[in-house]
Amino acid sequence: MTFGENVALARKKKGFSQDELAKKVGTIAVTIGRYERNEIKPSIDIATKIADALEVSLDYLVGSSDAILEKALVKKITDIQKLSEEDKICVHKMLDAFLRDSKAKQAYS
């Protein structure tokens, strides 16, 4: 998907109007509409502000990733990376067990 399509999708998921998003990033709704229609591209500064306002990664907006990485999740991942190796192993084991159980529940539903 394109930058504009990703902005529009993320904006709608957050329940923001173009005007609300524009106010959060310091522009006007017409400009947000032009970004969403891929008529113009924002500066890296504005693209970063859009990502922050929508609480998604810049990688998602520019199409480098299909996954919408929520800012809160990215923060948790960053915090995990700062842990000791022993603690990281523990966190990975807990996540693996939870994901395994979740997938099993889905498979048997």
C-alpha positions in Angstrom: 0.0 0.0 0.0 1.1 3.6 -0.5 1.9 6.2 2.1 -1.4 7.9 1.5 -3.4 4.7 1.8 -1.7 3.8 5.0 -2.3 7.3 6.5 -6.0 7.1 5.6 -6.4 3.6 7.0 -4.5 4.4 10.3 -6.4 7.7 10.6 -9.8 5.9 10.2 -8.8 3.2 12.7 -8.0 5.9 15.2 -11.4 7.6 14.5 -9.8 10.9 13.4 -11.1 13.2 10.8 -8.7 14.7 8.4 -9.1 18.0 10.2 -8.3 16.4 13.6 -5.2 14.8 12.2 -4.2 18.1 10.6 -4.4 19.9 13.8 -2.3 17.3 15.6 0.5 17.7 13.0 0.3 21.4 12.4 -1.2 21.5 9.0 -4.6 21.8 7.4 -7.2 19.1 6.4 -6.8 19.8 2.7 -3.1 18.9 2.9 -3.9 15.7 4.8 -6.3 14.9 2.0 -3.6 15.5 -0.6 -1.3 13.2 1.3 -4.0 10.5 1.4 -4.6 10.8 -2.3 -0.9 10.6 -3.0 -0.9 13.9 -4.7 2.0 15.2 -2.6 4.5 13.7 -0.2 5.2 15.2 3.3 8.6 16.1 4.6 10.2 13.6 6.9 9.4 15.9 9.8 5.7 16.0 8.9 5.6 12.2 8.2 7.1 11.6 11.6 4.5 13.8 13.2 1.7 11.9 11.4 3.1 8.6 12.6 3.3 9.9 16.1 -0.3 11.3 16.0 -1.6 8.0 14.6 0.6 6.0 17.1 2.1 3.8 14.3 5.6 3.3 13.1 7.0 5.4 10.2 8.0 2.1 8.6 4.3 1.2 8.4 3.3 4.5 6.9 5.9 4.5 4.1 5.1 0.9 3.3 8.3 -0.8 4.6 6.2 -3.0 6.9 2.8 -4.4 6.5 2.4 -4.6 10.3 0.9 -1.7 12.2 3.4 -1.3 15.0 1.7 0.5 17.8 3.9 3.0 19.6 3.1 1.4 23.0 4.2 -2.0 21.6 7.4 -0.6 20.2 8.2 1.0 23.6 7.7 -2.4 25.3 10.0 -4.1 22.8 12.6 -1.4 23.4 12.3 -1.9 27.1 12.8 -5.7 26.7 15.9 -5.1 24.6 17.4 -3.3 27.6 17.0 -6.3 29.9 19.8 -8.6 30.9 20.2 -11.7 28.7 18.7 -13.9 31.4 15.6 -11.7 31.7 15.2 -11.5 27.9 15.2 -15.4 27.8 12.5 -15.5 30.4 10.4 -12.9 28.6 10.8 -14.8 25.3 9.8 -18.1 27.0 6.6 -16.5 28.4 5.7 -14.9 25.1 6.3 -18.2 23.2 4.1 -20.1 25.7 1.3 -17.5 25.4 1.4 -17.4 21.6 1.4 -21.2 21.4 -1.6 -21.4 23.7 -3.4 -18.6 21.8 -2.8 -20.4 18.5 -4.0 -23.6 19.9 -7.2 -22.0 21.1 -7.8 -20.5 17.7 -7.2 -23.8 16.0 -9.8 -25.6 18.2 -12.4 -22.8 18.1 
